[in-house]
Amino acid sequence: MKKLLFTFLFFVALKADAQHKLTQIWKSADSIPVPESVLYSAKEKLLYVSQIDGGGSEKDGKGAIGKLTLDGKTINLNWVTGLNAPKGIGVYKNTMYVADLTEVVVIDMKAAKITNRITVPETEFLNDVTVDDKGVVYVSDTRKRKVFRIVNNTPELYLEDVKSVNGLKAIGTDLYILAGPELWKANAKKELTKLAEGFELGGDGLEPVKDGEFLVSCWGGLIYYVTVSGKVEKLLDTRAEKINTADIGYDPVKRIVYVPTFLKNSVLAFKLD
């Protein structure tokens, strides 16, 4: 009996410590011009993709937001056009917010039209966007090392001196932040807690998997799983193939990770186990 109990506990412990893994299930059917961010829409059962279609810092008007099916087929790559170098995407009700260099572009999703361009003063490289459950928008400026908050279309400085800040995710009253090779949490009082460290490159995409656990992508070709304890597990490394892994999207029900490959002009989908 003791031997059986020991064996059972051994396998339970082994399973608890098991590495998560990603298995590729598809690649987008058509070429996508420099995809930077993917947003999974459970409501519409489709993917939104920001497309730079040029230089990542260029105000050239080539940028767009496109739509893909959940199996990687093109619906419309020019759903909304007239952006410059669009990156992170956030949604609140029927409004989309897109980080676009020095502006947050506001899109009426039903009309598929840009309704506002919110200029964020003293910015250079707005990168990721998240929206909390009250409609407050947060946007990062990687080069200026700052996080801004937008309330009623009015931007204000929220945090500063956040090294290499990029990925953001608002959950309840907390803001989760990728700051270079570290994951932080800022509470409602802006008190900062470091949750994890050790990413080999600066973090880009940030998606919650379940309470306290996250997926983190690094633009250069890395995806990690972060556990509640702060353990960092490397799931994917495509640096040898020179495949970027930019601002990921995630379907929490089917556990599918959507990866924009930036310079490889495609979106890849992986099953998370």
C-alpha positions, -999 to +999 in steps of 0.1 A: +000+000+000+028+024+009+045+017-024+013+024-043+008+056-024+044+067-031+040+059-068+007+078-070+022+109-053+053+107-075+032+109-107+010+136-093+041+157-085+056+149-119+024+160-137+022+192-116+058+201-127+052+191-163+062+216-190+035+231-211+039+229-248+028+245-281+018+225-312+013+244-344-021+238-361-021+262-389-005+291-408-025+319-424-036+312-459-025+345-474+004+369-470-003+395-443+018+427-446+039+429-414+014+417-388+022+431-353-007+422-331-035+396-331-067+401-311-090+371-306-127+381-306-149+355-288-180+375-295-174+376-333-155+343-335-127+359-356-093+375-354-083+411-358-048+417-370-028+450-370-007+454-401+022+478-403+029+472-441+061+493-439+085+506-413+076+502-377+082+539-370+070+554-403+040+578-406+032+566-441-005+559-440+000+523-451-012+506-419-045+487-416-065+465-394-076+432-410-098+402-402-091+365-403-112+335-397-103+312-367-086+288-391-064+315-407-084+324-438-087+360-449-119+378-444-107+413-452-072+426-447-084+462-454-112+462-429-100+496-416-072+515-434-054+548-431-033+540-400+005+544-400+023+517-380-005+501-359+006+478-331-014+468-300-052+465-301-078+468-273-116+466-274-143+480-251-179+471-262-181+482-298-150+504-298-115+494-308-084+513-297-051+509-316-016+521-307-003+540-337+031+557-330+020+589-312-018+584-314-044+560-302-067+554-331-104+550-321-125+527-344-163+522-345-164+485-350-199+483-363-193+510-389-156+499-395-146+536-394-120+557-376-139+581-354-111+597-334-073+600-332-062+607-297-028+623-297-008+614-266+017+643-259+054+637-258+053+602-271+073+585-298+065+548-300+031+538-286+032+500-285+005+481-267-030+489-256-054+474-230-088+485-217-102+478-183-138+468-175-148+504-170-135+515-205-102+531-193-075+527-219-039+521-210-011+525-236+027+519-234+054+540-250+085+517-252+110+543-262+098+569-236+096+542-209+061+554-199+025+541-195-004+565-202-040+563-192-069+576-214-102+585-197-130+601-217-106+605-247-082+625-225-046+611-220-026+614-189+007+600-176+001+569-155+036+554-149+071+565-159+106+552-159+094+517-168+123+502-187+115+489-222+077+488-214+056+470-239+029+445-233+000+455-210-031+437-196-057+452-174-074+427-151-098+441-125-080+470-107-046+457-116-024+465-146+001+438-157+031+451-174+060+437-195+091+457-186+120+443-206+128+408-194+104+412-164+066+409-157+052+434-132+019+442-116+007+477-107-023+478-083-048+506-081-024+526-060+003+522-086+023+500-062+046+478-083+053+441-077+077+420-098+060+387-107+086+371-129+119+376-146+143+358-169+129+363-204+159+361-228+145+392-247+122+420-239+085+410-235+060+419-262+027+401-260+009+393-227-021+371-223-036+356-192-042+318-193-058+315-158-056+333-125-020+343-120-006+325-150+004+341-183+017+336-218+045+360-228+059+365-263+092+383-271+094+399-306+126+382-315+111+347-315+103+334-280+071+324-262+070+316-225+046+303-199+046+321-165+033+302-135+017+316-104+050+311-086+068+332-112+085+302-129+093+309-165+089+280-190+101+284-226+075+270-250+088+282-283+121+294-298+120+304-335+151+326-335+171+301-356+144+303-383+142+341-380+105+339-373+092+368-351+067+362-324+051+396-318+019+406-299+000+373-294-037+367-291-053+339-271-085+318-271-089+307-235-116+282-242-099+262-270-064+272-256-052+284-290-023+310-292-023+332-323+011+345-332+019+374-357+052+367-373+059+403-383+086+402-411+075+367-421+041+382-431+019+355-416-001+345-385+005+311-369-018+292-346-006+269-318-025+246-294-014+250-258-012+218-238 
